Amino acid sequence: MDKFTIKKQAIAGTVESSDIQIIVDQNANNGIEIELSSSVAKQYGRRIREVIEETLSNLGVQNAKLVVEDKGALDCTIKARTIAVVHRAAEMTQTIDWEAIEEWNV
């Protein structure tokens, strides 16, 4: 069972410069699907996907469909947006300790 189960569609982030917008939805037992749109996809697309997949794995998410629009976000922003969107989609109400995030290895 997933630590975080995607219960509904959710969104985090913006399409402003240096940010990333992630929309997540359910993907019944079909694993992780990422649809990535980025002007730097040829250079950094693999890394963007890797950061998202690692973060989802650390959160225990096994099934999710993501639509991602990158505007040049750094890894830390990608992680934060991924964590936020998963919490929203899983309807989690707990407070996130953002300062301790690196301690989780997320």
N, C-alpha and C positions, 0 to 999 in steps of 0.2 A: 504494500500500500504506500502511496505517495505521502511524504511528510506534508507537502502542500498539494492539495488536489484542486485543479482549476474547475471552479463551479460556474463561472459566468465570464463573459467577455469583459476585459478591462483595458485601460490605456494609461500610459505614463510617458512623460517627456513632451517635448515640443519639436517643431520643425525649424527652430531658430538655429543660427550658426553655432557650431560647437556643441550641439545637443543631439539627442537621438530620441525618436518616438517609437515606442513599442506597443503594439496591440496584441493581446494574447486571448486565445479562446480555447475551448475544449477540443480535444483530438482523441476521441475514444480509442484507446489501446493501439494507436498508430505511431507511437513514439513522438519525437520532436521534429517538427517541420518549421523551417525558417524561410520566409520570403523576404529577401534583403534588397533594398534599394539604396544605393549610395553612389555619389559621384567619385568616390575613391575605392570602389569595390575591387577594382583590378589590383590595387596596391595593398589594401587592408581588409578586403572582404573575408578572407580566411581567418584573420585575427578577430574580427568583429564576431563572427560565428562562434569561434572558439571561446571567447569570453562569455557570450550568452549561454552556450552549452555547458561550460564549466559551472557557471552560476546556477543554472537550472539543476544541474546534477547535485551541487552542494545543498540546494534547497530540497532535494528529493523529488523534484518534478520529473516524471517519466513520460507524460503524454501532454503535449501542448502544441498548438499551431500559433506561430508568431508572424506578424507582419511588421517589418522593421524598416524605418526610414532614417538613415544616418545622415547627419550634417557635420561630420568631422568630430564626433565625440571621442574623448579619451577613454581608456579602459575603465577608470574609476567611475566615470559617468555612465558607461554601459552597464557596469555592475549595479550601480545604484538604481537605475531605471528598471533593470530586470527584476531586482528584489522588490521594488515598489509595485510593479505591475503584477507580479505573482501574489503578493499580499492582497492586493485589491481583488484579483480574480478568485482567490481562495476565500475571500470574505474574512480575512484575519483582522482581528481588532487589537491584537497585542501591539505594544509600542516597540518600534525598532530602535535598538541601540546603535545608531549610525557610527559613533566613535569607536565601537568595538568590532566593526564589520570586518576588518582585516584579521582580527583574532579568530573569526569563524573560518578563515581561509576561503572567503567568498570572493 
